[in-house]
Amino acid sequence: MASRRMTIMGTRHVISAGHYLAAHAGFQILEAGGNAIDAGVAAGIAIGVLQTDKVNFGGVAPQIIYTARNKKVHCIDGLGVWPKAVTPDYFMKKHGGKIPPGVERCVVPAAPDAWITALEHFGTMSFGEVAAAAIRFARDGFPMYPLMSKFIKKNRAVYERWPASRKVFLPKGRPPEVGEVFVQADLGRTLQYLADEEKKVARRKGRKAGLKAGRDAFYMGDIARAVTKFIEKEGGLMRYEDFAGFKVNFEPTVRTRFEGIELHACGPWSQGPVLPMALNMLKGYDLKAMGHNSADYIHVVTEALKLAFSDRHHHFGDPKFIKVPIAGLMSDKYAAWRRSLISAEKAWAGMPPAGDPKTFSEVANRWMPEPQSADAPGPGDTSYVCVIDKDGNAFSCTPSDGSDKTPIIPGAGILCSGRGTQSWADPTHPCSVAPGKRPRLTPNPALAFRNGRVYMPLGTPGGDVQPQAMLQVFLNINVFGMAPQDAIEAPRFANYSYPGSFEPHPYFPGRLYLESRIDDAVGDELESRGHKVYWWDESTWLAGAVCAIVADHKNGVLHGGADPRRPAYVLGW
């Protein structure tokens, strides 16, 4: 099928973002002389207003950044930590091993610090300048769009549970209809407060001192007090000291090479390594000869992903707390052994055993939830933004944190990151709860290089679907030669044959979803190999919403794509 949009091309700068107004906000920054980091932060903050059903300013914002002047890759985790008062057995004792919705699952909001840290180290503009569009979208409102309206309607009972959430998301006592102007006045005031505090100090002490003042206004000022006071009142564990002592981390990326491309992903504090680990296994196949979205192709890609997800489940977690054998997991020798476990004729019925990268032996699966049979897998929240500027700087970020599991803080207009949903209550699990520990994050931006130059940032929303959608788009471009927009719009598939990242970590052994543009005969053949095939619509937001930019250095042209499965858009000049 022909793509619905054309690939957007530019010779100076290109931005692709999960919402069209966010893309415009970042594009304005580029046109005003800002660099890729300024523009990416502007778009990211705007996404926390425009897609506040799925992304929040008080959420997470993992970033991979490339600075052309010194040719360095930087990764900011943008991920909060559990409060000091939590204990490893807290949820076992109090909630029978469940991590319930509400303030008890809150970790420290990391996105504000991540945005300001990126600006401080790599940007050129002030917080007030890059947040101006987001402030306007919050204060004056923006037109409600179909996907967000539908999401609020579906989750109306959740929003009604908390008064401040009800005030924001049911402003007239009902979910906003498409085309109505949606205002978030408290959020607008919070963003403006940070900009005002920054400006006061910047006038006297300069840009970096101003940025610090804006950050301190959030983590040490009135906002921190308002958030933690509310959480304490609601029975949560977060306290002012947790905010005041927090700082985001600079983390190493993990990387692999695939057909002359060097791909960087986030580390095992996230699910980031799943993508390069799957690529490592797929190096051993002639994927192009199999044919795009043939039964052979979908089978081997799915089986490679299953193996990577089993290692995610067994090994990944916060490296500050557990030892993750990431070098072994990323090695070509380990990938070759894992590849040998893939049968061309028969699918793994459930999640395969994890592997030991030292001994090349199987590790029995542990911490396995009861398989789900009837329910549909839940969608993941999140959004994405990527930018390449005229100087070759690049920005790749997956901001997140949905609004349907934790309450909006009264008066502040933000939530306190509910990313604790991606931890495990079992103290023996690698992703267990502990004071100061990070949950294992699903958002995982990526950034690829070719011949030592920025080649392709890419990412997507979608929870556990993220590395699967990213892998398919990456292969569509680099194996099948598709233009970015065509690669993004091509029909996709995703499997759920592993414990999900989100509480209660549902497990659907063997389940494989196909968008219905894939041939019925392919689905039949996959079923004959043991896959439990389910069909999505022709094109669904559940399959992710990839944004990507591909740099053609030979011709000096940037090619951008954005996924019409959600309100993503791309702009270039």
C-alpha positions, -999 to +999 in steps of 0.1 A: +000+000+000+012+035-008+021+057+022-004+083+032+022+110+035+054+118+017+088+118+034+096+154+044+131+167+033+152+196+044+188+208+039+192+227+072+172+211+100+144+185+105+123+177+135+098+148+140+076+147+170+047+128+185+023+157+181+021+182+152+021+212+175+051+200+193+070+196+160+060+232+152+072+244+186+106+228+181+108+240+145+102+276+156+132+272+180+154+260+151+143+289+129+151+313+157+187+300+158+185+273+185+202+240+181+188+205+180+189+202+218+170+235+223+144+224+197+141+189+211+136+202+247+110+227+234+091+199+216+095+176+246+081+201+271+053+208+247+044+171+244+040+171+282+011+195+276-003+184+243-002+146+251-007+150+288-029+118+288+003+099+280+032+122+288+037+146+318+061+173+327+064+155+361+073+122+343+104+108+326+124+120+297+153+097+286+175+113+260+204+104+237+222+135+224+250+139+199+272+170+199+289+176+166+316+200+179+333+172+199+318+142+182+304+128+215+273+108+224+256+116+256+228+098+274+206+114+301+185+088+319+157+112+327+143+086+352+133+090+388+140+069+418+120+053+446+117+074+477+139+067+507+111+055+528+102+025+507+115-010+517+121-039+493+092-059+508+068-029+511+044-040+485+046-076+495+036-068+530+011-040+524-005-050+491+001-088+487+027-083+460+007-058+439+019-022+431-015-004+431-025+027+412-021+060+431+007+078+449+023+047+464+038+039+430+054+074+426+091+079+419+107+113+418+098+133+387+129+133+364+118+151+333+122+187+346+158+180+356+164+161+323+152+190+302+172+216+322+203+194+323+202+190+285+199+228+281+226+235+306+252+212+290+243+212+253+217+239+245+220+276+239+187+290+250+169+296+283+142+274+298+117+303+294+125+305+257+121+268+249+090+264+272+072+294+257+051+273+233+042+248+260+032+276+284+008+290+258-006+255+250-013+250+287-026+285+295-046+292+264-054+257+254-052+237+222-078+218+201-086+184+215-077+156+190-094+122+185-069+098+201-067+118+233-104+124+235-110+087+231-085+078+257-100+101+283-135+087+275-123+052+280-106+060+313-133+084+326-138+064+358-101+067+366-101+104+362-132+107+383-113+090+412-091+120+420-106+156+422-076+174+406-075+149+377-113+152+373-108+190+371-082+188+344-095+159+322-133+163+327-134+202+327-172+204+320-180+173+340-173+152+309-144+142+286-135+169+261-149+164+226-127+166+195-122+202+184-129+217+219-101+239+233-085+220+262-069+242+289-046+232+317-043+265+337-024+251+367+002+234+345+006+267+326+013+285+359+038+259+370+058+262+338+056+300+340+068+299+376+099+280+366+106+305+337+100+335+360+124+321+387+150+314+360+147+349+346+151+367+380+185+350+385+197+350+349+195+388+347+221+391+375+242+359+372+238+346+336+222+318+317+235+287+336+227+303+370+192+310+357+187+274+346+198+262+380+173+286+396+145+272+375+155+237+384+157+246+421+122+261+419+109+227+410+130+204+433+136+226+463+108+252+461+070+255+462+064+228+437+084+201+456+065+211+488+031+210+471+037+176+455+052+159+486+026+174+510-002+160+488+014+126+485+020+123+522-016+132+528-027+105+504-006+079+521+023+078+498+060+076+507+075+105+487+089+134+508+105+168+502+140+153+509+135+129+480+130+158+456+158+180+471+184+152+468+175+141+433+197+145+401+195+128+367+223+106+356+246+106+326+247+070+315+268+051+289+249+039+258+250+003+245+258-001+209+261-026+181+270-025+144+247-037+116+257-035+080+280-005+085+256+013+109+265+019+145+234+019+166+233+035+201+206+026+226+199+033+263+214+009+289+198-019+310+182+006+334+157+006+305+147-019+279+170-002+255+194-031+249+165-053+235+168-035+201+206-040+195+205-075+210+178-085+185+198-069+157+228-089+168+208-121+164+194-111+130+228-104+115+230-141+108+200-141+083+195-129+048+164-109+057+161-093+023+159-126+006+131-137+029+110-109+017+094-080+036+067-092+060+069-128+047+061-156+071+098-165+073+108-128+080+081-122+107+090-155+123+127-150+127+123-113+138+097-124+164+118-153+177+148-130+180+128-105+200+114-132+223+150-142+232+160-106+238+129-101+260+137-132+280+171-117+288+155-084+296+132-102+321+161-121+337+190-097+336+179-060+332+176-036+361+193-006+377+230-012+374+236+009+405+219-019+424+224-052+405+252-066+383+240-067+347+263-087+324+257-062+296+290-068+278+283-105+275+247-100+265+258-076+237+286-098+223+285-114+189+294-148+203+264-147+227+242-135+198+253-164+177+245-189+204+211-173+210+205-174+172+211-212+173+181-215+195+158-202+168+140-229+148+129-220+113+099-243+115+087-239+151+080-209+173+088-209+210+054-216+227+061-191+254+090-170+265+123-189+259+147-194+287+171-166+294+208-171+287+240-170+307+265-151+286+295-166+304+286-202+300+263-201+269+237-221+288+200-217+294+188-201+326+154-213+339+127-187+338+118-172+372+092-147+384+067-158+358+031-145+362+001-167+353-004-167+316-033-145+303-056-161+277-085-139+270-076-103+278-060-080+252-026-066+261-027-031+274-014-002+254+018+016+265+018+053+269+046+077+258+056+099+229+088+107+211+108+135+195+140+137+173+159+165+157+190+170+135+202+206+130+224+223+104+256+216+124+250+179+127+238+179+163+211+153+171+185+148+198+165+117+205+141+115+234+111+094+246+092+115+272+065+097+291+042+091+321+005+087+316-022+104+337-045+074+343-027+057+371-016+085+394-034+117+404-028+152+392-013+173+421-039+200+431-027+234+422+005+222+404-012+207+373+014+179+371+015+144+383+044+128+403+059+102+380+040+069+384+069+050+367+070+027+398+045+006+378+075-008+360+091-022+391+084-057+406+071-062+442+092-094+445+124-084+463+144-111+445+136-097+410+163-076+392+137-048+389+126-050+425+117-020+446+144-004+468+150+032+481+169+052+455+165+026+428+152+032+393+124+012+378+133-006+345+120+019+320+102+011+287+109+044+269+142+040+250+153+064+223+179+053+198+205+071+176+224+056+147+256+066+130+272+058+096+308+066+087+312+084+120+284+109+113+249+111+126+227+089+104+193+082+121+176+091+154+144+070+159+120+061+186+083+055+194+057+052+221+041+018+228+055+003+260+068-032+252+060-027+215+087+001+214+118-020+205+097-041+182+084-012+162+118+005+161+134-027+149+110-031+120+114+005+109+151+002+112+151-029+090+126-014+066+150+014+059+184-004+061+176-038+047+146-031+024+156+004+012+124+021+021+121+059+025+115+069+061+078+077+057+072+045+038+092+025+064+071+040+092+037+034+075+045-002+065+023-028+083+037-040+116+036-069+140+043-073+177+045-102+201+036-104+238+052-136+248+070-123+279+059-107+312+049-072+304+068-042+319+038-026+335+022-038+367+006-065+369+031-077+343+007-096+321+020-126+301+005-138+268+025-169+258+029-172+220+006-142+212+015-124+180-005-094+166-004-085+129-018-054+113-044-067+088-026-053+058-004-083+062-016-112+040-040-137+056-018-165+041+012-152+061-009-154+093-020-189+085+017-200+079+027-183+112+000-202+130+012-235+115+046-227+132+030-223+166+024-186+168-010-176+183-019-151+157-043-122+165-053-095+140-052-057+146-070-032+123-052-022+091-033+005+110-034+009+148-019+032+173-012+000+194+016-008+169+036+022+180+041+056+164+076+058+151+093+091+143+127+090+125+151+112+105+176+098+080+206+119+070+218+116+034+253+132+038+262+126+001+235+150-010+232+171+021+196+162+027+177+152+058+147+129+053+121+128+081+091+106+087+063+106+113+037+080+121+001+087+111-011+060+136-010+089+161-009+127+157+029+127+150+043+151+124+076+161+108+088+195+096+120+204+077+137+234+060 
